[in-house]
Amino acid sequence: MNDNLERTQLYDWHKENGDVIPFAGWDMPVRYSGIREEHMAVRDSCGVFDVSHMLRLWIDGPDSVEFLQTVTSNNVGMLKINDGHYSTCLNKNGGTFDDLMLYRIGEEEFIWVTNAANGAKIWNHLQEQAKKFKVKVMDKTKEVAMIAVQGPNALSLLSKMSGKDMDEFDRFTCNPLTIAGYDTYLCRTGYTGEAGAEILVLNCPFTNEGKARAIGFWEELLSQGAEFGIRPCGLGARDSLRLEAGFVLYGHELDEETSPIEARIPYAVKFKVEPHYFGYDVVQSHKKGGVKKTRIGFVMIDRGIPREKYPILFNGSEIGITTSGGLSPILDKGIGMGYVPPDTVEIGDVIEIDIKGRHRRAEVTKWPFYNPDKYGETRTR
């Protein structure tokens, strides 16, 4: 145990019921029953995650739209009240400070959710830039718990608990909602590829009462979710799920040397916006003129589990490096992502991954790595 690590409002429950490890400066649960079991609960039924370690900022003021357009790359002005979108915060060279979710909850009020590992960096950056605008940036991370409910049964559970049909709430929306007597914001987003929501549970300060309130909501989800096959899930399953869905992770597919175009998340950037955000010209040049590296996905043909920073080879020559890798419980094969020069390989090509000195064959493929007709939010079954 490291006393220097932060803890979420739910820490006591995790410590009693799961395996807690250091993660991005926090004591966080990595698993409860097991990563594969938790992973498949999300794919087949329902899983619940504590994501309260992520930084949650409230941004308010008459210049909030102009301010946010300066520091994020999507089109802030297009967000209606109760809408949200995925975006990036860039440096002047077009590299990525962080990726984020931004929700508009009022005419001048927004919620910014950012990665735990980048919390201090983003906070300092926004505080510095906010000096130029009539805007306030407030850290409410330790006042609001954040819990993700994900899986094909997630919305049915939340409909039961709230008395509201979840079909009323479109993807990428953020609405105030009372769930089982708790005041929340229901954000119809997630990081697994499945249907579900990320729920901001209000009035959960780091006091005994606030912690009890957060744990009470968590346990209410587990109790009412029993009929829907719900399971508590840790960071291990969260990572394997996002990888299987082909989602980027900061520090792996994204960093300050990588632009959203190189990472192949072009939906996070818009160009018909004013004012221009940091890195606008660089990212626009990547969009129009091409990039020096691009993200690919692959599925192992040979036995072996790829991890980050393994060399990628094609026709006997090293062409790139992996950024993420692991076992796909759906495919029961190793999968991964990495960067190579553009136009080097295409879908269906056979590459090799250098796994601890052994060259193992893999096929370049699209993501998600599962069949979207059978799994994920677009499933048809």
TAWOTA-V673288 format. One record per residue. N is the residue number from 1. RES is the residue in one letter. SS is DSSP state (2 for helix, 1 for strand, 0 for the rest). BURIAL is + if it has 16 or more other C-alpha atoms within 10 Angstrom, else -. D_FIRST is the distance of its C-alpha to the first C-alpha in whole Angstrom. Layout:
n->[N | N]
res->[RES | RES]
ss->[SS | SS]
burial->[BURIAL | BURIAL]
d_first->[D_FIRST | D_FIRST]
This chain:
n->[1 | 2 | 3 | 4 | 5 | 6 | 7 | 8 | 9 | 10 | 11 | 12 | 13 | 14 | 15 | 16 | 17 | 18 | 19 | 20 | 21 | 22 | 23 | 24 | 25 | 26 | 27 | 28 | 29 | 30 | 31 | 32 | 33 | 34 | 35 | 36 | 37 | 38 | 39 | 40 | 41 | 42 | 43 | 44 | 45 | 46 | 47 | 48 | 49 | 50 | 51 | 52 | 53 | 54 | 55 | 56 | 57 | 58 | 59 | 60 | 61 | 62 | 63 | 64 | 65 | 66 | 67 | 68 | 69 | 70 | 71 | 72 | 73 | 74 | 75 | 76 | 77 | 78 | 79 | 80 | 81 | 82 | 83 | 84 | 85 | 86 | 87 | 88 | 89 | 90 | 91 | 92 | 93 | 94 | 95 | 96 | 97 | 98 | 99 | 100 | 101 | 102 | 103 | 104 | 105 | 106 | 107 | 108 | 109 | 110 | 111 | 112 | 113 | 114 | 115 | 116 | 117 | 118 | 119 | 120 | 121 | 122 | 123 | 124 | 125 | 126 | 127 | 128 | 129 | 130 | 131 | 132 | 133 | 134 | 135 | 136 | 137 | 138 | 139 | 140 | 141 | 142 | 143 | 144 | 145 | 146 | 147 | 148 | 149 | 150 | 151 | 152 | 153 | 154 | 155 | 156 | 157 | 158 | 159 | 160 | 161 | 162 | 163 | 164 | 165 | 166 | 167 | 168 | 169 | 170 | 171 | 172 | 173 | 174 | 175 | 176 | 177 | 178 | 179 | 180 | 181 | 182 | 183 | 184 | 185 | 186 | 187 | 188 | 189 | 190 | 191 | 192 | 193 | 194 | 195 | 196 | 197 | 198 | 199 | 200 | 201 | 202 | 203 | 204 | 205 | 206 | 207 | 208 | 209 | 210 | 211 | 212 | 213 | 214 | 215 | 216 | 217 | 218 | 219 | 220 | 221 | 222 | 223 | 224 | 225 | 226 | 227 | 228 | 229 | 230 | 231 | 232 | 233 | 234 | 235 | 236 | 237 | 238 | 239 | 240 | 241 | 242 | 243 | 244 | 245 | 246 | 247 | 248 | 249 | 250 | 251 | 252 | 253 | 254 | 255 | 256 | 257 | 258 | 259 | 260 | 261 | 262 | 263 | 264 | 265 | 266 | 267 | 268 | 269 | 270 | 271 | 272 | 273 | 274 | 275 | 276 | 277 | 278 | 279 | 280 | 281 | 282 | 283 | 284 | 285 | 286 | 287 | 288 | 289 | 290 | 291 | 292 | 293 | 294 | 295 | 296 | 297 | 298 | 299 | 300 | 301 | 302 | 303 | 304 | 305 | 306 | 307 | 308 | 309 | 310 | 311 | 312 | 313 | 314 | 315 | 316 | 317 | 318 | 319 | 320 | 321 | 322 | 323 | 324 | 325 | 326 | 327 | 328 | 329 | 330 | 331 | 332 | 333 | 334 | 335 | 336 | 337 | 338 | 339 | 340 | 341 | 342 | 343 | 344 | 345 | 346 | 347 | 348 | 349 | 350 | 351 | 352 | 353 | 354 | 355 | 356 | 357 | 358 | 359 | 360 | 361 | 362 | 363 | 364 | 365 | 366 | 367 | 368 | 369 | 370 | 371 | 372 | 373 | 374 | 375 | 376 | 377 | 378 | 379 | 380 | 381]
res->[M | N | D | N | L | E | R | T | Q | L | Y | D | W | H | K | E | N | G | D | V | I | P | F | A | G | W | D | M | P | V | R | Y | S | G | I | R | E | E | H | M | A | V | R | D | S | C | G | V | F | D | V | S | H | M | L | R | L | W | I | D | G | P | D | S | V | E | F | L | Q | T | V | T | S | N | N | V | G | M | L | K | I | N | D | G | H | Y | S | T | C | L | N | K | N | G | G | T | F | D | D | L | M | L | Y | R | I | G | E | E | E | F | I | W | V | T | N | A | A | N | G | A | K | I | W | N | H | L | Q | E | Q | A | K | K | F | K | V | K | V | M | D | K | T | K | E | V | A | M | I | A | V | Q | G | P | N | A | L | S | L | L | S | K | M | S | G | K | D | M | D | E | F | D | R | F | T | C | N | P | L | T | I | A | G | Y | D | T | Y | L | C | R | T | G | Y | T | G | E | A | G | A | E | I | L | V | L | N | C | P | F | T | N | E | G | K | A | R | A | I | G | F | W | E | E | L | L | S | Q | G | A | E | F | G | I | R | P | C | G | L | G | A | R | D | S | L | R | L | E | A | G | F | V | L | Y | G | H | E | L | D | E | E | T | S | P | I | E | A | R | I | P | Y | A | V | K | F | K | V | E | P | H | Y | F | G | Y | D | V | V | Q | S | H | K | K | G | G | V | K | K | T | R | I | G | F | V | M | I | D | R | G | I | P | R | E | K | Y | P | I | L | F | N | G | S | E | I | G | I | T | T | S | G | G | L | S | P | I | L | D | K | G | I | G | M | G | Y | V | P | P | D | T | V | E | I | G | D | V | I | E | I | D | I | K | G | R | H | R | R | A | E | V | T | K | W | P | F | Y | N | P | D | K | Y | G | E | T | R | T | R]
ss->[0 | 0 | 0 | 0 | 0 | 1 | 1 | 0 | 0 | 0 | 2 | 2 | 2 | 2 | 2 | 2 | 2 | 0 | 1 | 1 | 1 | 1 | 1 | 0 | 0 | 1 | 1 | 1 | 1 | 1 | 1 | 0 | 0 | 0 | 2 | 2 | 2 | 2 | 2 | 2 | 2 | 2 | 2 | 2 | 0 | 1 | 1 | 1 | 1 | 1 | 0 | 0 | 0 | 0 | 1 | 1 | 1 | 1 | 1 | 1 | 0 | 0 | 0 | 2 | 2 | 2 | 2 | 2 | 2 | 2 | 2 | 0 | 0 | 0 | 0 | 2 | 2 | 2 | 0 | 0 | 0 | 0 | 1 | 1 | 1 | 1 | 1 | 1 | 1 | 1 | 0 | 0 | 0 | 0 | 0 | 1 | 1 | 1 | 1 | 1 | 1 | 1 | 1 | 1 | 0 | 0 | 0 | 0 | 1 | 1 | 1 | 1 | 1 | 1 | 0 | 2 | 2 | 2 | 2 | 2 | 2 | 2 | 2 | 2 | 2 | 2 | 2 | 2 | 2 | 2 | 0 | 0 | 0 | 0 | 0 | 1 | 1 | 1 | 1 | 0 | 0 | 0 | 0 | 0 | 1 | 1 | 1 | 1 | 1 | 1 | 0 | 0 | 0 | 2 | 2 | 2 | 2 | 2 | 2 | 2 | 2 | 2 | 0 | 0 | 0 | 2 | 2 | 2 | 0 | 0 | 0 | 0 | 1 | 1 | 1 | 1 | 1 | 1 | 1 | 0 | 0 | 1 | 1 | 1 | 1 | 1 | 1 | 0 | 0 | 0 | 0 | 0 | 0 | 0 | 0 | 1 | 1 | 1 | 1 | 1 | 1 | 0 | 0 | 0 | 0 | 0 | 0 | 2 | 2 | 2 | 2 | 2 | 2 | 2 | 2 | 2 | 2 | 2 | 2 | 2 | 2 | 2 | 2 | 2 | 0 | 2 | 2 | 2 | 0 | 1 | 1 | 1 | 1 | 0 | 2 | 2 | 2 | 2 | 2 | 2 | 2 | 2 | 2 | 2 | 2 | 0 | 0 | 0 | 0 | 1 | 0 | 0 | 0 | 1 | 0 | 0 | 0 | 0 | 0 | 0 | 0 | 0 | 0 | 0 | 0 | 2 | 2 | 2 | 0 | 0 | 0 | 0 | 0 | 0 | 0 | 0 | 0 | 0 | 0 | 2 | 2 | 2 | 2 | 2 | 2 | 2 | 2 | 2 | 2 | 0 | 0 | 0 | 0 | 1 | 1 | 1 | 1 | 1 | 1 | 1 | 0 | 0 | 0 | 0 | 0 | 0 | 0 | 0 | 0 | 0 | 1 | 1 | 1 | 1 | 0 | 0 | 1 | 1 | 1 | 1 | 1 | 1 | 1 | 1 | 1 | 1 | 1 | 1 | 0 | 0 | 0 | 0 | 1 | 1 | 1 | 1 | 1 | 1 | 1 | 1 | 0 | 0 | 0 | 0 | 0 | 0 | 0 | 0 | 0 | 1 | 1 | 1 | 1 | 1 | 1 | 0 | 0 | 1 | 1 | 1 | 1 | 1 | 1 | 1 | 1 | 0 | 0 | 0 | 0 | 0 | 0 | 0 | 0 | 0 | 0 | 0 | 0 | 0 | 0 | 0 | 0]
burial->[- | - | - | - | - | + | + | + | + | + | + | - | - | + | - | - | - | + | + | + | - | - | + | - | - | + | + | + | + | + | + | + | - | - | + | + | + | + | + | + | + | + | + | + | + | + | + | + | + | + | + | + | + | + | + | + | + | + | + | + | + | - | + | + | + | + | + | + | + | + | + | + | + | + | + | + | - | - | + | - | + | + | + | + | + | + | + | + | + | + | + | - | + | + | + | + | + | + | + | + | + | + | + | + | + | - | - | - | + | + | + | + | + | + | + | + | + | + | + | - | - | + | + | - | - | + | - | - | - | + | - | - | - | - | + | + | + | - | + | + | + | + | + | + | + | + | + | + | + | + | + | + | + | + | + | + | + | + | - | - | + | - | - | + | - | + | - | - | - | - | + | + | + | + | + | - | + | + | + | + | - | + | - | + | + | + | + | + | + | + | + | + | + | + | + | + | + | + | + | + | + | + | + | + | + | + | - | - | - | + | + | + | + | + | + | - | + | + | - | - | + | + | - | + | + | - | - | + | + | + | + | + | + | + | + | + | + | + | + | + | + | + | + | + | + | + | + | + | + | - | - | - | + | + | + | + | - | + | + | + | + | + | + | - | + | - | - | + | + | + | - | - | + | - | - | + | + | + | + | + | - | + | + | + | - | + | + | - | - | - | - | - | + | + | + | + | + | + | + | + | + | - | - | + | + | + | + | + | + | + | + | + | + | + | - | - | - | - | + | + | + | + | + | + | + | + | + | + | + | + | - | - | + | + | + | + | + | + | + | + | - | - | - | - | - | - | - | - | - | + | + | + | + | + | + | - | - | - | + | + | + | + | + | + | + | - | + | + | + | + | - | + | - | - | + | + | + | - | - | - | -]
d_first->[0 | 4 | 6 | 9 | 9 | 11 | 11 | 15 | 17 | 16 | 12 | 13 | 16 | 14 | 11 | 14 | 16 | 14 | 12 | 9 | 8 | 8 | 12 | 14 | 12 | 11 | 8 | 11 | 13 | 14 | 17 | 18 | 21 | 21 | 22 | 26 | 26 | 24 | 26 | 30 | 29 | 29 | 32 | 34 | 33 | 30 | 27 | 24 | 21 | 19 | 20 | 19 | 17 | 21 | 22 | 25 | 28 | 31 | 34 | 38 | 41 | 44 | 43 | 40 | 42 | 43 | 40 | 38 | 41 | 40 | 37 | 37 | 39 | 40 | 43 | 41 | 45 | 45 | 43 | 44 | 43 | 40 | 40 | 37 | 37 | 34 | 35 | 33 | 33 | 35 | 35 | 39 | 39 | 38 | 35 | 32 | 30 | 28 | 30 | 30 | 31 | 34 | 35 | 38 | 38 | 41 | 44 | 42 | 38 | 36 | 32 | 30 | 27 | 25 | 22 | 19 | 19 | 22 | 22 | 22 | 25 | 27 | 27 | 28 | 31 | 32 | 32 | 34 | 37 | 37 | 39 | 42 | 42 | 42 | 39 | 36 | 32 | 30 | 26 | 26 | 22 | 21 | 24 | 24 | 22 | 23 | 24 | 26 | 28 | 29 | 32 | 36 | 35 | 33 | 36 | 38 | 35 | 35 | 39 | 38 | 36 | 37 | 41 | 42 | 43 | 40 | 43 | 44 | 41 | 41 | 39 | 37 | 38 | 36 | 37 | 37 | 37 | 36 | 34 | 34 | 35 | 32 | 33 | 32 | 33 | 33 | 33 | 35 | 32 | 30 | 28 | 29 | 33 | 33 | 35 | 33 | 31 | 28 | 28 | 28 | 27 | 28 | 28 | 24 | 23 | 19 | 21 | 21 | 24 | 23 | 20 | 22 | 25 | 22 | 21 | 25 | 26 | 24 | 25 | 28 | 28 | 27 | 30 | 32 | 31 | 32 | 35 | 34 | 32 | 29 | 25 | 22 | 21 | 18 | 18 | 19 | 22 | 22 | 23 | 25 | 27 | 28 | 28 | 31 | 32 | 33 | 31 | 30 | 26 | 25 | 24 | 26 | 30 | 30 | 29 | 31 | 34 | 34 | 37 | 37 | 40 | 39 | 36 | 38 | 37 | 41 | 40 | 38 | 41 | 44 | 47 | 49 | 47 | 48 | 46 | 45 | 41 | 40 | 40 | 43 | 46 | 44 | 42 | 46 | 47 | 45 | 46 | 50 | 50 | 47 | 44 | 43 | 40 | 39 | 37 | 38 | 36 | 37 | 37 | 37 | 40 | 39 | 36 | 33 | 30 | 30 | 27 | 27 | 29 | 31 | 35 | 37 | 41 | 44 | 47 | 46 | 44 | 41 | 41 | 38 | 34 | 31 | 29 | 27 | 28 | 27 | 29 | 31 | 31 | 34 | 36 | 34 | 34 | 32 | 32 | 32 | 33 | 34 | 36 | 39 | 43 | 45 | 47 | 46 | 45 | 46 | 45 | 46 | 46 | 44 | 42 | 40 | 36 | 35 | 32 | 31 | 35 | 37 | 39 | 38 | 40 | 39 | 41 | 41 | 41 | 40 | 38 | 36 | 36 | 37 | 41 | 41 | 43 | 41 | 38 | 36 | 38 | 41 | 42 | 45 | 45]
